[in-house]
Amino acid sequence: MNMTEWDKMQEYQIYNDFDADLFDLRVEAKKLFKEFNRTEDEEIERRQEIMQKLFKKVGERVWMEPNFTCEFGKNITIGDDVYINFGCTLLDCGQITIGNNTLLGPNVSAYSANHSLDSAERIAGALIPEPITIGNRVWIGGGSTILGGVTIGDDTVIGAGSVVTHDIPSGVVAAGTPCRVLRKITDKDKVGFPV
């Protein structure tokens, strides 16, 4: 049985990024996210309808600011009570999963694929998808970039402007280029806000 390039992508196999069917899927996603970006804040139901069409799965009470961009949309799963700030880009060649109660700051980017390092393969369209998993109750600071193959654990904070190149455990503050764990989050981090 011959696998389509989309099938290869879903199996995390190297695929041809220049495939015509993938081009059509990108165009479909662009139409949807551009439509979303033209909506007004009061059009909550319309935004929900568009997100339901665009994403693989979207939870309850998801608020996404324009201008949002993605590659396919169909490889993105978003949990409940998620806030995605202005200018977010999710290139979802590999699956991108965002957990519940997670915040993505402005201009956060997640790139779930990597071109071949070999120039001849790269020019021919070789792309290697890898999943990205962002846990529950995570805060990704503005301007951060998350690369393919990365998992960020629950309750973690990623500092603004970080480039996350490897897994980050749960319950820590991590920042930098490349992103590294700075310390654990403890009860001393509480500011006294009623919860």
C-alpha positions in Angstrom: 0.0 0.0 0.0 1.4 3.4 -1.0 1.3 6.0 1.8 0.4 9.5 0.9 2.7 12.3 2.1 0.0 13.2 4.7 0.0 9.6 5.9 3.8 9.7 6.2 3.6 12.9 8.2 1.1 11.3 10.6 3.5 8.4 11.1 6.5 10.8 11.7 8.2 9.6 8.6 10.2 11.8 6.3 7.8 13.3 3.7 7.9 15.5 0.6 6.9 19.0 1.8 6.2 20.0 -1.9 3.4 17.5 -2.3 0.4 19.0 -4.2 -2.1 17.5 -1.7 -0.3 19.1 1.2 -0.3 22.4 -0.7 -4.1 22.2 -0.9 -4.4 21.4 2.8 -2.3 24.5 3.6 -4.5 26.7 1.4 -7.6 25.3 3.3 -6.0 26.1 6.6 -5.1 29.6 5.5 -8.6 30.4 4.4 -9.8 29.4 7.9 -7.3 31.2 10.0 -7.6 34.3 7.8 -11.4 34.2 8.3 -10.8 33.8 12.1 -8.4 36.8 12.1 -11.1 39.0 10.4 -13.6 38.3 13.2 -14.4 40.7 16.0 -14.1 39.9 19.7 -18.0 39.8 20.0 -18.2 37.0 17.4 -17.5 34.3 20.0 -19.7 31.6 18.4 -18.3 32.3 14.9 -14.7 32.0 16.3 -15.6 28.7 17.9 -17.1 27.4 14.6 -13.9 28.3 12.7 -11.6 26.8 15.4 -13.7 23.5 15.3 -13.1 23.4 11.5 -9.5 24.3 11.7 -8.1 22.2 14.5 -8.0 18.5 15.2 -9.6 19.2 18.6 -10.4 22.3 20.5 -11.6 22.4 24.1 -14.0 24.7 25.9 -13.3 28.4 26.7 -10.4 28.7 24.3 -9.6 32.4 23.5 -7.3 33.0 20.6 -6.2 36.5 19.6 -5.6 37.5 16.0 -3.3 37.3 14.0 -3.0 33.6 14.4 -1.3 31.4 11.8 -0.7 27.7 11.3 0.3 25.3 8.6 -2.4 22.7 8.5 -4.4 23.1 11.7 -5.5 19.5 11.6 -2.5 18.4 13.7 -3.3 20.8 16.6 -5.1 19.8 19.7 -6.0 22.5 22.3 -7.4 21.7 25.8 -9.9 23.7 27.9 -9.4 27.2 29.3 -6.4 28.0 27.0 -5.4 31.6 26.1 -3.3 32.2 22.9 -2.1 35.8 22.7 -1.5 37.9 19.6 0.8 36.7 16.7 1.0 33.0 17.6 2.4 30.7 14.8 1.9 27.0 15.1 3.6 25.0 12.2 1.9 21.7 12.8 3.6 19.2 10.5 3.9 17.1 13.6 1.2 17.0 16.2 1.0 20.0 18.5 -0.8 19.4 21.8 -1.6 22.3 24.2 -2.9 21.2 27.6 -5.6 22.7 29.8 -5.3 26.1 31.5 -2.2 27.0 29.4 -1.2 30.5 28.4 0.8 31.3 25.2 2.2 34.8 25.3 2.4 37.1 22.3 4.4 36.0 19.3 5.0 32.5 20.5 6.0 30.1 17.8 6.0 26.3 17.7 7.8 24.5 14.8 7.1 20.8 14.7 9.2 19.9 11.7 12.7 20.2 10.5 14.1 20.3 7.0 16.9 17.9 6.1 20.3 19.3 6.8 21.6 17.9 3.5 21.1 20.6 0.9 20.1 18.3 -1.9 17.5 16.6 0.2 16.3 19.9 1.5 15.8 21.4 -2.0 13.9 18.2 -3.0 11.5 18.8 -0.1 12.6 16.4 2.6 10.8 17.3 5.9 11.0 15.5 9.2 8.0 15.9 11.6 8.2 15.7 15.3 5.5 16.2 18.0 5.3 19.1 20.4 3.5 18.6 23.7 2.8 21.5 26.1 1.4 20.4 29.4 -1.4 21.6 31.6 -1.2 25.0 33.4 1.9 26.0 31.5 2.8 29.6 30.7 5.0 30.2 27.6 6.4 33.8 27.7 6.1 36.1 24.8 8.4 35.7 21.8 9.4 32.1 22.7 10.1 29.5 20.1 9.4 25.7 20.7 11.1 23.2 18.4 9.9 19.8 17.2 10.3 16.9 19.5 9.9 19.0 22.7 7.7 18.2 25.7 7.1 20.8 28.3 5.8 19.4 31.6 2.8 20.6 33.6 2.9 23.7 35.7 6.1 25.0 34.1 6.9 28.6 33.1 9.0 29.4 30.0 10.6 32.8 30.1 10.0 35.3 27.4 12.3 35.0 24.3 13.3 31.5 25.0 14.2 28.9 22.4 13.1 25.5 23.7 15.2 22.8 22.0 14.8 19.9 24.4 12.3 18.6 27.0 11.6 20.7 30.1 10.2 19.0 33.2 7.1 19.9 35.2 7.0 22.6 37.9 10.0 24.7 36.9 11.0 28.1 35.6 13.1 27.7 32.4 14.5 30.4 30.1 17.2 31.2 27.7 18.6 30.4 24.3 18.8 27.5 24.4 16.1 27.2 27.2 17.3 25.6 30.4 15.8 25.0 33.8 16.6 27.9 36.2 14.8 26.6 39.3 11.7 24.7 40.7 8.5 26.6 41.3 7.7 26.5 45.1 5.2 27.9 47.5 7.5 30.9 47.9 6.4 31.9 44.4 2.8 32.6 45.6 1.8 36.2 45.6 -1.3 35.9 47.8 -3.9 36.0 45.1 -7.1 34.2 46.2 -7.6 30.9 44.3 
